[in-house]
Amino acid sequence: MPRRSAGGRAGGDQHQVRGYIERQRDEIERLRASENIALPVDLDYPSISGLSKEIQHKLSQARPQTLGQASRIPGVTPAQFHC
């Protein structure tokens, strides 16, 4: 029978949690690396087919200067920049 920690989880769960934490750390590093990537001043967001019309509109209105700024616009997620 697997040993359980004080929280009642089996020892194998710690391995799964560790993997999750490592993936989150990798994601944080990717976000940090893209934080200061400059966006062209004249970027035509409606021409980017992978973005929804709502996000195209939000980005066109906000005109973020960097990917970091764009990712902080409400409703905009980092995944939308991988289109």
N, C-alpha and C positions, 0 to 999 in steps of 0.2 A: 504494500500500500504506500503511495507517495506521501512524503512528509509534507505537512502543511505549516505555513508560516502563521504568525499571530493573526494575520488578516484572513486566514482560512484558505489561502490559495495554495495550490500544489506547486512544488518546486519547478515544474516545467513551465508554469506561467511566467516565472521570472525571466526565462529565456525569451519568451514572446515579448514581454515588456521591454527587455533590452533591445530587441530588434526594432520595436516601434520607436524607442527613444533615439536609436541611431538614425532611423529614417527621418525623424523630425529634425535632428541636428543637421543632416545633409540638406534638408529643405531650407533651414535657416541660413546655411552657408550660401546656397544658390540665391536666396532673396537678398542677402547682403551684397553678393557680387553684382547683382543687377540693380541695386539701389541707385547708383549714380550714372547709369547708362543714359546718355542724353538722347532725347527724342528730337527729330527734326522740327524746327519751328513751323514749317509749312506742311506737316504731315496731314494727309487727307484721310481722316479716320473712316468716313463713309466708304472709301475704296477698299477697306480691309474686310474681305468677305467673311472671315472667321469670327468677326465681332457682331453681336446682336445690334439691332437698330438702336435700342436703348443705350447700350454702352458706347456706340459710335457717337450718339448725341451728347452723352455726358462728357466724353473725352474732347469732343469738338468745342463744347462750352468751356471746359476747365483749361484746355490747352496746357497740360502738364509739361514741364521741361525735362523730367526724368522718369524712368520706369518706376522709381520709388514713389514719386508724387502721384503718378497714375494709379498705382496699386492702393493708395489711400483714399481714392475717390469712392464714396459710398456706392456699393453695388458692383464695383470692379474687383475682380479677383486675379491673383497672379496667374492662374491657369489660362486666363483669356489672352495672355500675351504670348502663349506658345502656339498660336494658330498659324 
